[in-house]
């Protein structure tokens, strides 16, 4: 097990959930020059410019035009005692014309951000996705309205009033090894040469360890043992938590691939991965993912 903080994980943000039930306090944050606002349009965040890319946080006192455009303004928490808000703009076809900044995809520019800024922008993106996909009550069909700083959606139906909370879908992601060999696979829809460790979603009534065993068996046809927790990573793209594991299998067992999910899979020797060309013929997982961390940690063992 590792205590390493992955990208999109913040050690500084205090979510301050106790403040969400105080609407007067939250309203005061919208008027405070100390409050910082991150802006979300579609799946993109606001950055300073194309040439010198940095996340752009606007002082709430300067965010009047943003608040007017926003469908919702939510409270993310406190960082260094400063309130952090997220303004969620409508999904218009073209980017809103703001006085400053440009909208870019966080996943394309994460390496230019520190962990805390990347975590805030990912948090805002995931919460925005939840808001936009839960405008109506799944129980009765009436519109919902945001409460508790944007972390609860309440049904407006007079005979319903059901409360809806953001959900996170847990998924396991596992590094399967056999001594100096590591099992990697690829999906047909991935970038050319892209390979990764196996992953899959938890089913009702399963433990995480059972999911690891089942998913490996379903995807490549082998049985694994010695399943151990490694670490976890929030993955709000749009709403997952990646729970990392290690497991051991035998490279002598035949691989039987699930062709609906897996295009190719094979065992790679440690030396082969260390010499990876990182091109269209073969490349390891993206460096912002726990998948890459699982592989890199194993490569560092020798």
Secondary structure, DSSP 8 states (H G I E B T S, - for coil): ------TT--SS-B--GGGTT-HHHHHHHHT-TT-EEEEEETTEEEES-SSS--B--EEGGG-HHHHHHEEEEEEEEEETTEEEEEEEE---SS----SS-EEEEHHHHGGGS-HHHHHHHHHHHHHHHHHHT-SB-TTT--BEEEEGGGTEEEE--TTT--EEE---EEEEEEEEEETTEEEEEE-TTSSTTB-B-EEEE--TT--HHHHHHHHHHHHH----EEEEEEEEEEETTTTEEEEEEEEE--TTS-----TTT-SEEEEEEHHHHHT---BTTBB---TTSHHHHHHHHHHTT-
